[in-house]
Amino acid sequence: MKPEDLELLVTRTMPYGKYKGRLIADLPGNYLNWFARVGFPPGEIGQLLALMQEIDHNGLSRLLDPLRQRQKQ
């Protein structure tokens, strides 16, 4: 993981599927856990989904709040 990846979680949107257009950081935990069970897609989107699943699973989603605030400014 690179520090820039955390920034991408609050700026990059899901490109397809049920939650198309939703920020990666805003995806529900059950959707992220489903990917963890069936496999994350290849490439950057899969890496971001895996990172977000790990953050969500460990209850660390609030760590993204400062990055969210910076995006609103």
Predicted model as a PDB file, atoms N, CA, C, CB and O in Angstrom, pLDDT in the B-factor column:
MODEL        1                                                                  
ATOM      1  N   MET A   1       0.832  -1.174   0.000  1.00 77.00           N  
ATOM      2  CA  MET A   1       0.000   0.000   0.000  1.00 77.00           C  
ATOM      3  C   MET A   1       0.881   1.242   0.000  1.00 77.00           C  
ATOM      4  CB  MET A   1      -0.949  -0.005   1.204  1.00 77.00           C  
ATOM      5  O   MET A   1       1.904   1.308   0.680  1.00 77.00           O  
ATOM      6  N   LYS A   2       0.453   2.211  -0.776  1.00 84.00           N  
ATOM      7  CA  LYS A   2       1.107   3.510  -0.812  1.00 84.00           C  
ATOM      8  C   LYS A   2       0.167   4.519  -0.160  1.00 84.00           C  
ATOM      9  CB  LYS A   2       1.472   3.932  -2.281  1.00 84.00           C  
ATOM     10  O   LYS A   2      -1.050   4.335  -0.192  1.00 84.00           O  
ATOM     11  N   PRO A   3       0.713   5.583   0.432  1.00 83.00           N  
ATOM     12  CA  PRO A   3      -0.157   6.599   1.044  1.00 83.00           C  
ATOM     13  C   PRO A   3      -1.179   7.169   0.055  1.00 83.00           C  
ATOM     14  CB  PRO A   3       0.690   7.734   1.610  1.00 83.00           C  
ATOM     15  O   PRO A   3      -2.289   7.528   0.448  1.00 83.00           O  
ATOM     16  N   GLU A   4      -0.813   7.251  -1.203  1.00 90.00           N  
ATOM     17  CA  GLU A   4      -1.730   7.770  -2.216  1.00 90.00           C  
ATOM     18  C   GLU A   4      -2.966   6.889  -2.369  1.00 90.00           C  
ATOM     19  CB  GLU A   4      -1.015   7.894  -3.554  1.00 90.00           C  
ATOM     20  O   GLU A   4      -4.019   7.363  -2.795  1.00 90.00           O  
ATOM     21  N   ASP A   5      -2.842   5.620  -2.026  1.00 93.00           N  
ATOM     22  CA  ASP A   5      -3.977   4.702  -2.143  1.00 93.00           C  
ATOM     23  C   ASP A   5      -5.120   5.118  -1.225  1.00 93.00           C  
ATOM     24  CB  ASP A   5      -3.540   3.270  -1.819  1.00 93.00           C  
ATOM     25  O   ASP A   5      -6.289   4.973  -1.582  1.00 93.00           O  
ATOM     26  N   LEU A   6      -4.789   5.630  -0.055  1.00 94.00           N  
ATOM     27  CA  LEU A   6      -5.832   6.088   0.854  1.00 94.00           C  
ATOM     28  C   LEU A   6      -6.603   7.253   0.245  1.00 94.00           C  
ATOM     29  CB  LEU A   6      -5.228   6.497   2.201  1.00 94.00           C  
ATOM     30  O   LEU A   6      -7.823   7.342   0.383  1.00 94.00           O  
ATOM     31  N   GLU A   7      -5.891   8.131  -0.420  1.00 94.00           N  
ATOM     32  CA  GLU A   7      -6.535   9.258  -1.102  1.00 94.00           C  
ATOM     33  C   GLU A   7      -7.472   8.755  -2.206  1.00 94.00           C  
ATOM     34  CB  GLU A   7      -5.470  10.211  -1.696  1.00 94.00           C  
ATOM     35  O   GLU A   7      -8.556   9.303  -2.408  1.00 94.00           O  
ATOM     36  N   LEU A   8      -7.047   7.720  -2.907  1.00 95.00           N  
ATOM     37  CA  LEU A   8      -7.874   7.167  -3.978  1.00 95.00           C  
ATOM     38  C   LEU A   8      -9.178   6.576  -3.441  1.00 95.00           C  
ATOM     39  CB  LEU A   8      -7.097   6.099  -4.742  1.00 95.00           C  
ATOM     40  O   LEU A   8     -10.197   6.599  -4.131  1.00 95.00           O  
ATOM     41  N   LEU A   9      -9.156   6.055  -2.236  1.00 96.00           N  
ATOM     42  CA  LEU A   9     -10.372   5.476  -1.656  1.00 96.00           C  
ATOM     43  C   LEU A   9     -11.491   6.502  -1.523  1.00 96.00           C  
ATOM     44  CB  LEU A   9     -10.067   4.875  -0.293  1.00 96.00           C  
ATOM     45  O   LEU A   9     -12.668   6.155  -1.624  1.00 96.00           O  
ATOM     46  N   VAL A  10     -11.130   7.767  -1.297  1.00 95.00           N  
ATOM     47  CA  VAL A  10     -12.149   8.813  -1.110  1.00 95.00           C  
ATOM     48  C   VAL A  10     -12.376   9.645  -2.366  1.00 95.00           C  
ATOM     49  CB  VAL A  10     -11.749   9.727   0.032  1.00 95.00           C  
ATOM     50  O   VAL A  10     -13.143  10.608  -2.346  1.00 95.00           O  
ATOM     51  N   THR A  11     -11.708   9.274  -3.463  1.00 95.00           N  
ATOM     52  CA  THR A  11     -11.906  10.011  -4.722  1.00 95.00           C  
ATOM     53  C   THR A  11     -12.346   9.118  -5.875  1.00 95.00           C  
ATOM     54  CB  THR A  11     -10.632  10.723  -5.105  1.00 95.00           C  
ATOM     55  O   THR A  11     -13.017   9.588  -6.794  1.00 95.00           O  
ATOM     56  N   ARG A  12     -11.983   7.852  -5.843  1.00 96.00           N  
ATOM     57  CA  ARG A  12     -12.285   6.929  -6.933  1.00 96.00           C  
ATOM     58  C   ARG A  12     -13.648   6.305  -6.724  1.00 96.00           C  
ATOM     59  CB  ARG A  12     -11.212   5.839  -7.040  1.00 96.00           C  
ATOM     60  O   ARG A  12     -14.000   5.927  -5.607  1.00 96.00           O  
ATOM     61  N   THR A  13     -14.412   6.197  -7.793  1.00 97.00           N  
ATOM     62  CA  THR A  13     -15.735   5.587  -7.702  1.00 97.00           C  
ATOM     63  C   THR A  13     -15.704   4.169  -8.271  1.00 97.00           C  
ATOM     64  CB  THR A  13     -16.780   6.444  -8.448  1.00 97.00           C  
ATOM     65  O   THR A  13     -14.843   3.810  -9.074  1.00 97.00           O  
ATOM     66  N   MET A  14     -16.665   3.394  -7.827  1.00 97.00           N  
ATOM     67  CA  MET A  14     -16.820   2.027  -8.325  1.00 97.00           C  
ATOM     68  C   MET A  14     -17.236   2.113  -9.791  1.00 97.00           C  
ATOM     69  CB  MET A  14     -17.876   1.217  -7.476  1.00 97.00           C  
ATOM     70  O   MET A  14     -18.238   2.755 -10.105  1.00 97.00           O  
ATOM     71  N   PRO A  15     -16.486   1.478 -10.694  1.00 96.00           N  
ATOM     72  CA  PRO A  15     -16.759   1.647 -12.123  1.00 96.00           C  
ATOM     73  C   PRO A  15     -17.881   0.763 -12.683  1.00 96.00           C  
ATOM     74  CB  PRO A  15     -15.516   1.377 -12.884  1.00 96.00           C  
ATOM     75  O   PRO A  15     -18.308   0.969 -13.819  1.00 96.00           O  
ATOM     76  N   TYR A  16     -18.360  -0.205 -11.920  1.00 95.00           N  
ATOM     77  CA  TYR A  16     -19.375  -1.130 -12.448  1.00 95.00           C  
ATOM     78  C   TYR A  16     -20.128  -1.778 -11.296  1.00 95.00           C  
ATOM     79  CB  TYR A  16     -18.723  -2.220 -13.349  1.00 95.00           C  
ATOM     80  O   TYR A  16     -19.786  -1.604 -10.126  1.00 95.00           O  
ATOM     81  N   GLY A  17     -21.145  -2.515 -11.651  1.00 93.00           N  
ATOM     82  CA  GLY A  17     -21.876  -3.311 -10.672  1.00 93.00           C  
ATOM     83  C   GLY A  17     -22.967  -2.550  -9.943  1.00 93.00           C  
ATOM     84  O   GLY A  17     -23.330  -1.431 -10.305  1.00 93.00           O  
ATOM     85  N   LYS A  18     -23.469  -3.182  -8.924  1.00 93.00           N  
ATOM     86  CA  LYS A  18     -24.584  -2.667  -8.143  1.00 93.00           C  
ATOM     87  C   LYS A  18     -24.320  -1.280  -7.570  1.00 93.00           C  
ATOM     88  CB  LYS A  18     -24.900  -3.617  -7.028  1.00 93.00           C  
ATOM     89  O   LYS A  18     -25.243  -0.476  -7.443  1.00 93.00           O  
ATOM     90  N   TYR A  19     -23.075  -0.998  -7.226  1.00 97.00           N  
ATOM     91  CA  TYR A  19     -22.718   0.273  -6.605  1.00 97.00           C  
ATOM     92  C   TYR A  19     -21.916   1.172  -7.542  1.00 97.00           C  
ATOM     93  CB  TYR A  19     -21.931   0.024  -5.339  1.00 97.00           C  
ATOM     94  O   TYR A  19     -21.097   1.973  -7.090  1.00 97.00           O  
ATOM     95  N   LYS A  20     -22.147   1.041  -8.820  1.00 97.00           N  
ATOM     96  CA  LYS A  20     -21.459   1.875  -9.809  1.00 97.00           C  
ATOM     97  C   LYS A  20     -21.668   3.349  -9.464  1.00 97.00           C  
ATOM     98  CB  LYS A  20     -21.971   1.570 -11.250  1.00 97.00           C  
ATOM     99  O   LYS A  20     -22.788   3.789  -9.204  1.00 97.00           O  
ATOM    100  N   GLY A  21     -20.562   4.103  -9.466  1.00 97.00           N  
ATOM    101  CA  GLY A  21     -20.616   5.530  -9.191  1.00 97.00           C  
ATOM    102  C   GLY A  21     -20.426   5.899  -7.732  1.00 97.00           C  
ATOM    103  O   GLY A  21     -20.241   7.076  -7.423  1.00 97.00           O  
ATOM    104  N   ARG A  22     -20.465   4.934  -6.828  1.00 97.00           N  
ATOM    105  CA  ARG A  22     -20.281   5.213  -5.397  1.00 97.00           C  
ATOM    106  C   ARG A  22     -18.790   5.204  -5.074  1.00 97.00           C  
ATOM    107  CB  ARG A  22     -21.043   4.168  -4.516  1.00 97.00           C  
ATOM    108  O   ARG A  22     -18.038   4.393  -5.616  1.00 97.00           O  
ATOM    109  N   LEU A  23     -18.365   6.104  -4.193  1.00 96.00           N  
ATOM    110  CA  LEU A  23     -16.967   6.121  -3.773  1.00 96.00           C  
ATOM    111  C   LEU A  23     -16.582   4.773  -3.172  1.00 96.00           C  
ATOM    112  CB  LEU A  23     -16.716   7.255  -2.757  1.00 96.00           C  
ATOM    113  O   LEU A  23     -17.375   4.141  -2.475  1.00 96.00           O  
ATOM    114  N   ILE A  24     -15.361   4.348  -3.452  1.00 97.00           N  
ATOM    115  CA  ILE A  24     -14.862   3.087  -2.890  1.00 97.00           C  
ATOM    116  C   ILE A  24     -14.980   3.119  -1.360  1.00 97.00           C  
ATOM    117  CB  ILE A  24     -13.381   2.838  -3.319  1.00 97.00           C  
ATOM    118  O   ILE A  24     -15.346   2.117  -0.745  1.00 97.00           O  
ATOM    119  N   ALA A  25     -14.673   4.258  -0.755  1.00 96.00           N  
ATOM    120  CA  ALA A  25     -14.732   4.381   0.700  1.00 96.00           C  
ATOM    121  C   ALA A  25     -16.158   4.270   1.239  1.00 96.00           C  
ATOM    122  CB  ALA A  25     -14.127   5.700   1.130  1.00 96.00           C  
ATOM    123  O   ALA A  25     -16.345   4.034   2.432  1.00 96.00           O  
ATOM    124  N   ASP A  26     -17.160   4.437   0.384  1.00 96.00           N  
ATOM    125  CA  ASP A  26     -18.562   4.389   0.818  1.00 96.00           C  
ATOM    126  C   ASP A  26     -19.251   3.065   0.500  1.00 96.00           C  
ATOM    127  CB  ASP A  26     -19.329   5.511   0.173  1.00 96.00           C  
ATOM    128  O   ASP A  26     -20.453   2.926   0.725  1.00 96.00           O  
ATOM    129  N   LEU A  27     -18.513   2.105  -0.012  1.00 97.00           N  
ATOM    130  CA  LEU A  27     -19.116   0.808  -0.319  1.00 97.00           C  
ATOM    131  C   LEU A  27     -19.449   0.075   0.976  1.00 97.00           C  
ATOM    132  CB  LEU A  27     -18.167  -0.047  -1.199  1.00 97.00           C  
ATOM    133  O   LEU A  27     -18.678   0.128   1.934  1.00 97.00           O  
ATOM    134  N   PRO A  28     -20.587  -0.606   1.013  1.00 97.00           N  
ATOM    135  CA  PRO A  28     -20.961  -1.324   2.239  1.00 97.00           C  
ATOM    136  C   PRO A  28     -20.033  -2.508   2.517  1.00 97.00           C  
ATOM    137  CB  PRO A  28     -22.406  -1.815   2.140  1.00 97.00           C  
ATOM    138  O   PRO A  28     -19.501  -3.144   1.608  1.00 97.00           O  
ATOM    139  N   GLY A  29     -19.866  -2.773   3.806  1.00 96.00           N  
ATOM    140  CA  GLY A  29     -18.980  -3.854   4.235  1.00 96.00           C  
ATOM    141  C   GLY A  29     -19.351  -5.204   3.666  1.00 96.00           C  
ATOM    142  O   GLY A  29     -18.469  -5.992   3.324  1.00 96.00           O  
ATOM    143  N   ASN A  30     -20.655  -5.492   3.555  1.00 97.00           N  
ATOM    144  CA  ASN A  30     -21.043  -6.814   3.040  1.00 97.00           C  
ATOM    145  C   ASN A  30     -20.639  -6.979   1.578  1.00 97.00           C  
ATOM    146  CB  ASN A  30     -22.559  -7.023   3.191  1.00 97.00           C  
ATOM    147  O   ASN A  30     -20.325  -8.088   1.147  1.00 97.00           O  
ATOM    148  N   TYR A  31     -20.645  -5.887   0.809  1.00 97.00           N  
ATOM    149  CA  TYR A  31     -20.208  -5.943  -0.590  1.00 97.00           C  
ATOM    150  C   TYR A  31     -18.696  -6.176  -0.657  1.00 97.00           C  
ATOM    151  CB  TYR A  31     -20.590  -4.633  -1.339  1.00 97.00           C  
ATOM    152  O   TYR A  31     -18.226  -6.979  -1.463  1.00 97.00           O  
ATOM    153  N   LEU A  32     -17.947  -5.484   0.178  1.00 98.00           N  
ATOM    154  CA  LEU A  32     -16.495  -5.675   0.226  1.00 98.00           C  
ATOM    155  C   LEU A  32     -16.152  -7.088   0.687  1.00 98.00           C  
ATOM    156  CB  LEU A  32     -15.844  -4.639   1.162  1.00 98.00           C  
ATOM    157  O   LEU A  32     -15.213  -7.700   0.178  1.00 98.00           O  
ATOM    158  N   ASN A  33     -16.915  -7.606   1.651  1.00 97.00           N  
ATOM    159  CA  ASN A  33     -16.668  -8.971   2.128  1.00 97.00           C  
ATOM    160  C   ASN A  33     -16.998 -10.004   1.057  1.00 97.00           C  
ATOM    161  CB  ASN A  33     -17.489  -9.251   3.388  1.00 97.00           C  
ATOM    162  O   ASN A  33     -16.353 -11.050   0.981  1.00 97.00           O  
ATOM    163  N   TRP A  34     -17.991  -9.715   0.237  1.00 97.00           N  
ATOM    164  CA  TRP A  34     -18.319 -10.623  -0.866  1.00 97.00           C  
ATOM    165  C   TRP A  34     -17.128 -10.733  -1.812  1.00 97.00           C  
ATOM    166  CB  TRP A  34     -19.579 -10.134  -1.631  1.00 97.00           C  
ATOM    167  O   TRP A  34     -16.770 -11.831  -2.239  1.00 97.00           O  
ATOM    168  N   PHE A  35     -16.514  -9.598  -2.141  1.00 97.00           N  
ATOM    169  CA  PHE A  35     -15.319  -9.636  -2.989  1.00 97.00           C  
ATOM    170  C   PHE A  35     -14.209 -10.429  -2.315  1.00 97.00           C  
ATOM    171  CB  PHE A  35     -14.834  -8.211  -3.307  1.00 97.00           C  
ATOM    172  O   PHE A  35     -13.496 -11.181  -2.980  1.00 97.00           O  
ATOM    173  N   ALA A  36     -14.057 -10.273  -1.020  1.00 97.00           N  
ATOM    174  CA  ALA A  36     -13.017 -11.013  -0.298  1.00 97.00           C  
ATOM    175  C   ALA A  36     -13.250 -12.523  -0.408  1.00 97.00           C  
ATOM    176  CB  ALA A  36     -12.984 -10.586   1.186  1.00 97.00           C  
ATOM    177  O   ALA A  36     -12.295 -13.298  -0.461  1.00 97.00           O  
ATOM    178  N   ARG A  37     -14.513 -12.934  -0.443  1.00 98.00           N  
ATOM    179  CA  ARG A  37     -14.826 -14.372  -0.557  1.00 98.00           C  
ATOM    180  C   ARG A  37     -14.632 -14.893  -1.979  1.00 98.00           C  
ATOM    181  CB  ARG A  37     -16.268 -14.635  -0.111  1.00 98.00           C  
ATOM    182  O   ARG A  37     -14.055 -15.963  -2.173  1.00 98.00           O  
ATOM    183  N   VAL A  38     -15.110 -14.143  -2.978  1.00 98.00           N  
ATOM    184  CA  VAL A  38     -15.085 -14.654  -4.356  1.00 98.00           C  
ATOM    185  C   VAL A  38     -13.841 -14.232  -5.128  1.00 98.00           C  
ATOM    186  CB  VAL A  38     -16.312 -14.184  -5.097  1.00 98.00           C  
ATOM    187  O   VAL A  38     -13.533 -14.797  -6.177  1.00 98.00           O  
ATOM    188  N   GLY A  39     -13.138 -13.249  -4.614  1.00 97.00           N  
ATOM    189  CA  GLY A  39     -11.924 -12.781  -5.273  1.00 97.00           C  
ATOM    190  C   GLY A  39     -12.084 -11.348  -5.774  1.00 97.00           C  
ATOM    191  O   GLY A  39     -13.101 -10.984  -6.365  1.00 97.00           O  
ATOM    192  N   PHE A  40     -11.063 -10.558  -5.523  1.00 97.00           N  
ATOM    193  CA  PHE A  40     -11.063  -9.176  -5.982  1.00 97.00           C  
ATOM    194  C   PHE A  40     -10.706  -9.129  -7.465  1.00 97.00           C  
ATOM    195  CB  PHE A  40     -10.075  -8.320  -5.154  1.00 97.00           C  
ATOM    196  O   PHE A  40      -9.934  -9.961  -7.942  1.00 97.00           O  
ATOM    197  N   PRO A  41     -11.257  -8.166  -8.194  1.00 96.00           N  
ATOM    198  CA  PRO A  41     -10.919  -8.056  -9.612  1.00 96.00           C  
ATOM    199  C   PRO A  41      -9.443  -7.676  -9.778  1.00 96.00           C  
ATOM    200  CB  PRO A  41     -11.828  -7.012 -10.308  1.00 96.00           C  
ATOM    201  O   PRO A  41      -8.819  -7.168  -8.847  1.00 96.00           O  
ATOM    202  N   PRO A  42      -8.902  -7.924 -10.948  1.00 96.00           N  
ATOM    203  CA  PRO A  42      -7.495  -7.585 -11.172  1.00 96.00           C  
ATOM    204  C   PRO A  42      -7.292  -6.078 -11.280  1.00 96.00           C  
ATOM    205  CB  PRO A  42      -6.981  -8.268 -12.436  1.00 96.00           C  
ATOM    206  O   PRO A  42      -8.237  -5.321 -11.496  1.00 96.00           O  
ATOM    207  N   GLY A  43      -6.057  -5.669 -11.127  1.00 95.00           N  
ATOM    208  CA  GLY A  43      -5.689  -4.279 -11.352  1.00 95.00           C  
ATOM    209  C   GLY A  43      -5.919  -3.377 -10.155  1.00 95.00           C  
ATOM    210  O   GLY A  43      -6.122  -3.828  -9.028  1.00 95.00           O  
ATOM    211  N   GLU A  44      -5.879  -2.086 -10.446  1.00 95.00           N  
ATOM    212  CA  GLU A  44      -5.970  -1.080  -9.395  1.00 95.00           C  
ATOM    213  C   GLU A  44      -7.286  -1.149  -8.627  1.00 95.00           C  
ATOM    214  CB  GLU A  44      -5.803   0.296  -9.988  1.00 95.00           C  
ATOM    215  O   GLU A  44      -7.295  -1.018  -7.403  1.00 95.00           O  
ATOM    216  N   ILE A  45      -8.378  -1.351  -9.322  1.00 96.00           N  
ATOM    217  CA  ILE A  45      -9.674  -1.384  -8.636  1.00 96.00           C  
ATOM    218  C   ILE A  45      -9.715  -2.524  -7.620  1.00 96.00           C  
ATOM    219  CB  ILE A  45     -10.824  -1.536  -9.657  1.00 96.00           C  
ATOM    220  O   ILE A  45     -10.237  -2.354  -6.518  1.00 96.00           O  
ATOM    221  N   GLY A  46      -9.179  -3.665  -7.978  1.00 97.00           N  
ATOM    222  CA  GLY A  46      -9.123  -4.792  -7.053  1.00 97.00           C  
ATOM    223  C   GLY A  46      -8.252  -4.496  -5.844  1.00 97.00           C  
ATOM    224  O   GLY A  46      -8.589  -4.876  -4.723  1.00 97.00           O  
ATOM    225  N   GLN A  47      -7.140  -3.821  -6.067  1.00 97.00           N  
ATOM    226  CA  GLN A  47      -6.262  -3.454  -4.955  1.00 97.00           C  
ATOM    227  C   GLN A  47      -6.957  -2.478  -4.010  1.00 97.00           C  
ATOM    228  CB  GLN A  47      -4.956  -2.839  -5.482  1.00 97.00           C  
ATOM    229  O   GLN A  47      -6.837  -2.594  -2.790  1.00 97.00           O  
ATOM    230  N   LEU A  48      -7.683  -1.519  -4.577  1.00 97.00           N  
ATOM    231  CA  LEU A  48      -8.395  -0.545  -3.754  1.00 97.00           C  
ATOM    232  C   LEU A  48      -9.534  -1.207  -2.975  1.00 97.00           C  
ATOM    233  CB  LEU A  48      -8.943   0.591  -4.628  1.00 97.00           C  
ATOM    234  O   LEU A  48      -9.754  -0.898  -1.803  1.00 97.00           O  
ATOM    235  N   LEU A  49     -10.248  -2.109  -3.626  1.00 98.00           N  
ATOM    236  CA  LEU A  49     -11.324  -2.826  -2.939  1.00 98.00           C  
ATOM    237  C   LEU A  49     -10.774  -3.673  -1.795  1.00 98.00           C  
ATOM    238  CB  LEU A  49     -12.093  -3.712  -3.929  1.00 98.00           C  
ATOM    239  O   LEU A  49     -11.367  -3.724  -0.717  1.00 98.00           O  
ATOM    240  N   ALA A  50      -9.654  -4.332  -2.024  1.00 98.00           N  
ATOM    241  CA  ALA A  50      -9.028  -5.153  -0.982  1.00 98.00           C  
ATOM    242  C   ALA A  50      -8.576  -4.279   0.186  1.00 98.00           C  
ATOM    243  CB  ALA A  50      -7.829  -5.941  -1.555  1.00 98.00           C  
ATOM    244  O   ALA A  50      -8.750  -4.649   1.347  1.00 98.00           O  
ATOM    245  N   LEU A  51      -8.000  -3.130  -0.123  1.00 97.00           N  
ATOM    246  CA  LEU A  51      -7.567  -2.217   0.926  1.00 97.00           C  
ATOM    247  C   LEU A  51      -8.765  -1.720   1.733  1.00 97.00           C  
ATOM    248  CB  LEU A  51      -6.798  -1.029   0.322  1.00 97.00           C  
ATOM    249  O   LEU A  51      -8.722  -1.697   2.963  1.00 97.00           O  
ATOM    250  N   MET A  52      -9.829  -1.326   1.044  1.00 97.00           N  
ATOM    251  CA  MET A  52     -11.009  -0.824   1.740  1.00 97.00           C  
ATOM    252  C   MET A  52     -11.657  -1.918   2.573  1.00 97.00           C  
ATOM    253  CB  MET A  52     -12.016  -0.259   0.743  1.00 97.00           C  
ATOM    254  O   MET A  52     -12.157  -1.646   3.665  1.00 97.00           O  
ATOM    255  N   GLN A  53     -11.657  -3.141   2.082  1.00 98.00           N  
ATOM    256  CA  GLN A  53     -12.226  -4.257   2.846  1.00 98.00           C  
ATOM    257  C   GLN A  53     -11.433  -4.459   4.136  1.00 98.00           C  
ATOM    258  CB  GLN A  53     -12.228  -5.562   1.998  1.00 98.00           C  
ATOM    259  O   GLN A  53     -12.011  -4.683   5.200  1.00 98.00           O  
ATOM    260  N   GLU A  54     -10.134  -4.380   4.036  1.00 97.00           N  
ATOM    261  CA  GLU A  54      -9.274  -4.548   5.213  1.00 97.00           C  
ATOM    262  C   GLU A  54      -9.524  -3.425   6.225  1.00 97.00           C  
ATOM    263  CB  GLU A  54      -7.781  -4.572   4.796  1.00 97.00           C  
ATOM    264  O   GLU A  54      -9.628  -3.675   7.426  1.00 97.00           O  
ATOM    265  N   ILE A  55      -9.618  -2.207   5.737  1.00 97.00           N  
ATOM    266  CA  ILE A  55      -9.891  -1.061   6.610  1.00 97.00           C  
ATOM    267  C   ILE A  55     -11.255  -1.230   7.285  1.00 97.00           C  
ATOM    268  CB  ILE A  55      -9.846   0.267   5.803  1.00 97.00           C  
ATOM    269  O   ILE A  55     -11.379  -1.063   8.498  1.00 97.00           O  
ATOM    270  N   ASP A  56     -12.272  -1.559   6.493  1.00 97.00           N  
ATOM    271  CA  ASP A  56     -13.623  -1.722   7.026  1.00 97.00           C  
ATOM    272  C   ASP A  56     -13.702  -2.887   8.009  1.00 97.00           C  
ATOM    273  CB  ASP A  56     -14.618  -1.934   5.886  1.00 97.00           C  
ATOM    274  O   ASP A  56     -14.302  -2.763   9.077  1.00 97.00           O  
ATOM    275  N   HIS A  57     -13.108  -3.995   7.658  1.00 96.00           N  
ATOM    276  CA  HIS A  57     -13.139  -5.192   8.495  1.00 96.00           C  
ATOM    277  C   HIS A  57     -12.523  -4.942   9.869  1.00 96.00           C  
ATOM    278  CB  HIS A  57     -12.409  -6.334   7.802  1.00 96.00           C  
ATOM    279  O   HIS A  57     -12.970  -5.505  10.868  1.00 96.00           O  
ATOM    280  N   ASN A  58     -11.505  -4.104   9.913  1.00 96.00           N  
ATOM    281  CA  ASN A  58     -10.814  -3.805  11.166  1.00 96.00           C  
ATOM    282  C   ASN A  58     -11.368  -2.571  11.879  1.00 96.00           C  
ATOM    283  CB  ASN A  58      -9.345  -3.612  10.900  1.00 96.00           C  
ATOM    284  O   ASN A  58     -10.795  -2.110  12.866  1.00 96.00           O  
ATOM    285  N   GLY A  59     -12.481  -2.042  11.376  1.00 95.00           N  
ATOM    286  CA  GLY A  59     -13.123  -0.917  12.035  1.00 95.00           C  
ATOM    287  C   GLY A  59     -12.341   0.383  11.977  1.00 95.00           C  
ATOM    288  O   GLY A  59     -12.417   1.203  12.892  1.00 95.00           O  
ATOM    289  N   LEU A  60     -11.591   0.569  10.900  1.00 93.00           N  
ATOM    290  CA  LEU A  60     -10.718   1.742  10.785  1.00 93.00           C  
ATOM    291  C   LEU A  60     -11.217   2.774   9.777  1.00 93.00           C  
ATOM    292  CB  LEU A  60      -9.333   1.305  10.400  1.00 93.00           C  
ATOM    293  O   LEU A  60     -10.459   3.658   9.378  1.00 93.00           O  
ATOM    294  N   SER A  61     -12.459   2.677   9.366  1.00 92.00           N  
ATOM    295  CA  SER A  61     -12.982   3.575   8.329  1.00 92.00           C  
ATOM    296  C   SER A  61     -12.888   5.045   8.712  1.00 92.00           C  
ATOM    297  CB  SER A  61     -14.420   3.232   8.032  1.00 92.00           C  
ATOM    298  O   SER A  61     -12.743   5.903   7.841  1.00 92.00           O  
ATOM    299  N   ARG A  62     -12.966   5.342   9.993  1.00 92.00           N  
ATOM    300  CA  ARG A  62     -12.882   6.745  10.429  1.00 92.00           C  
ATOM    301  C   ARG A  62     -11.523   7.367  10.142  1.00 92.00           C  
ATOM    302  CB  ARG A  62     -13.177   6.845  11.912  1.00 92.00           C  
ATOM    303  O   ARG A  62     -11.392   8.591  10.135  1.00 92.00           O  
ATOM    304  N   LEU A  63     -10.528   6.552   9.909  1.00 90.00           N  
ATOM    305  CA  LEU A  63      -9.212   7.091   9.556  1.00 90.00           C  
ATOM    306  C   LEU A  63      -9.248   7.849   8.226  1.00 90.00           C  
ATOM    307  CB  LEU A  63      -8.184   5.960   9.482  1.00 90.00           C  
ATOM    308  O   LEU A  63      -8.363   8.656   7.942  1.00 90.00           O  
ATOM    309  N   LEU A  64     -10.261   7.589   7.426  1.00 93.00           N  
ATOM    310  CA  LEU A  64     -10.384   8.277   6.139  1.00 93.00           C  
ATOM    311  C   LEU A  64     -11.068   9.641   6.266  1.00 93.00           C  
ATOM    312  CB  LEU A  64     -11.159   7.409   5.164  1.00 93.00           C  
ATOM    313  O   LEU A  64     -11.084  10.413   5.307  1.00 93.00           O  
ATOM    314  N   ASP A  65     -11.632   9.946   7.439  1.00 91.00           N  
ATOM    315  CA  ASP A  65     -12.356  11.205   7.617  1.00 91.00           C  
ATOM    316  C   ASP A  65     -11.523  12.445   7.290  1.00 91.00           C  
ATOM    317  CB  ASP A  65     -12.850  11.302   9.029  1.00 91.00           C  
ATOM    318  O   ASP A  65     -12.030  13.340   6.614  1.00 91.00           O  
ATOM    319  N   PRO A  66     -10.269  12.538   7.739  1.00 89.00           N  
ATOM    320  CA  PRO A  66      -9.481  13.729   7.367  1.00 89.00           C  
ATOM    321  C   PRO A  66      -9.296  13.867   5.847  1.00 89.00           C  
ATOM    322  CB  PRO A  66      -8.108  13.673   8.043  1.00 89.00           C  
ATOM    323  O   PRO A  66      -9.282  14.979   5.319  1.00 89.00           O  
ATOM    324  N   LEU A  67      -9.158  12.752   5.163  1.00 88.00           N  
ATOM    325  CA  LEU A  67      -9.017  12.803   3.701  1.00 88.00           C  
ATOM    326  C   LEU A  67     -10.326  13.238   3.049  1.00 88.00           C  
ATOM    327  CB  LEU A  67      -8.579  11.428   3.147  1.00 88.00           C  
ATOM    328  O   LEU A  67     -10.316  13.964   2.055  1.00 88.00           O  
ATOM    329  N   ARG A  68     -11.432  12.803   3.596  1.00 84.00           N  
ATOM    330  CA  ARG A  68     -12.738  13.225   3.085  1.00 84.00           C  
ATOM    331  C   ARG A  68     -12.910  14.735   3.259  1.00 84.00           C  
ATOM    332  CB  ARG A  68     -13.881  12.465   3.808  1.00 84.00           C  
ATOM    333  O   ARG A  68     -13.393  15.418   2.356  1.00 84.00           O  
ATOM    334  N   GLN A  69     -12.512  15.250   4.427  1.00 85.00           N  
ATOM    335  CA  GLN A  69     -12.634  16.673   4.681  1.00 85.00           C  
ATOM    336  C   GLN A  69     -11.773  17.485   3.716  1.00 85.00           C  
ATOM    337  CB  GLN A  69     -12.248  16.983   6.118  1.00 85.00           C  
ATOM    338  O   GLN A  69     -12.181  18.548   3.247  1.00 85.00           O  
ATOM    339  N   ARG A  70     -10.593  16.978   3.431  1.00 79.00           N  
ATOM    340  CA  ARG A  70      -9.702  17.674   2.490  1.00 79.00           C  
ATOM    341  C   ARG A  70     -10.304  17.723   1.107  1.00 79.00           C  
ATOM    342  CB  ARG A  70      -8.336  16.994   2.434  1.00 79.00           C  
ATOM    343  O   ARG A  70     -10.102  18.700   0.386  1.00 79.00           O  
ATOM    344  N   GLN A  71     -11.044  16.690   0.710  1.00 73.00           N  
ATOM    345  CA  GLN A  71     -11.685  16.654  -0.608  1.00 73.00           C  
ATOM    346  C   GLN A  71     -12.812  17.677  -0.706  1.00 73.00           C  
ATOM    347  CB  GLN A  71     -12.227  15.250  -0.898  1.00 73.00           C  
ATOM    348  O   GLN A  71     -13.091  18.192  -1.789  1.00 73.00           O  
ATOM    349  N   LYS A  72     -13.462  17.975   0.419  1.00 69.00           N  
ATOM    350  CA  LYS A  72     -14.581  18.918   0.417  1.00 69.00           C  
ATOM    351  C   LYS A  72     -14.115  20.369   0.325  1.00 69.00           C  
ATOM    352  CB  LYS A  72     -15.421  18.729   1.669  1.00 69.00           C  
ATOM    353  O   LYS A  72     -14.895  21.246  -0.046  1.00 69.00           O  
ATOM    354  N   GLN A  73     -12.873  20.625   0.653  1.00 63.00           N  
ATOM    355  CA  GLN A  73     -12.370  22.004   0.632  1.00 63.00           C  
ATOM    356  C   GLN A  73     -12.032  22.481  -0.753  1.00 63.00           C  
ATOM    357  CB  GLN A  73     -11.160  22.128   1.501  1.00 63.00           C  
ATOM    358  O   GLN A  73     -11.598  23.621  -0.925  1.00 63.00           O  
TER     359      GLN A  73                                                      
ENDMDL                                                                          
END                                                                             
